[in-house]
Amino acid sequence: MSAGKRAVLLAAAIAAALLCGCSSTAVRVRPWQRGALADESMNPDRDPLAAAMIEHVYFSREAASGGRGVGGSGCGCN
């Protein structure tokens, strides 16, 4: 491998390390912020009836069932 290719690979590796989301400057949740994040309103499934209705509409429209949060579904074009 030539020196030019090594330099490009090294620069790409450094750029990837600096631009990735898992860096040493990760967001830290302060103790006084944890109460707000642990609030029931932050729970996406806090209302079981509304969650069931949303799932019913979604799966009726997509002609698929199960796998909530997983990509892919049928189009219902039988």
N, C-alpha and C positions, 0 to 999 in steps of 0.2 A: 504494500500500500504506500502510495507516495505521501510526501510530507504535506502537500496541499489538501489531499483527501482527509488526512488525519486532523489537520487544522479545522477543516469544515465540520467534521464529526465532533471534534472537541467543542467547537463554538455552538453547534446544535445541542449538544448535551448540556452545556452550561446554560444556554437559553431555556431549555426545557426545565432544568432544575430551578431556575429563577422565576419562571412564569407559571409553575404548577401551583395548584391550590393548596397543596399540603406542604407549606413552607414553615419556617420557624416563626413567621409573623402571623400565626393562626389567631383567629378571633377568640378571645377569652371572655367567658361569661363571668361577670362580677357577682359576688354573693348577693348583693341587693337586687340583681336582675333575675336571679333564679326563681324568685317567687312569682314574677310575671310570666316566666316561661312555663312554670309548673301549673299555671291557672287552668281550670277546666275549659275555658274558652279557646285554649290553644290545641285542644284535643280534636282532631278531625272527625272522630266518631262519637262526639258527645251527645248527639241526638240520633238514637238508633232508628227511629221511624223515618227521619229525613234521609239518613244514609241508605236505608232499604228502598225508599222511593227513588233516589238518585240512581242506585244500582239497577233498579227495574227499568227505568227510562233508558239508561245507557245500554243495557244488554238487549232491550227490545229493539232499540234503534240499530245496534250493531249486529244483531242476530247471532250473538255468542253468549256463553254463560261461563261463570267462574273466572278465576285468574285476575282478580281485581288488582290493578297496578302493573299488570304485565302486558307488554305490547303484543299486538296482533289480534285479529278477530275476523270473523266472516263478514261478507258484505250482504248476505241474505238474498242473493240473486238466483235462487233456485229456479 
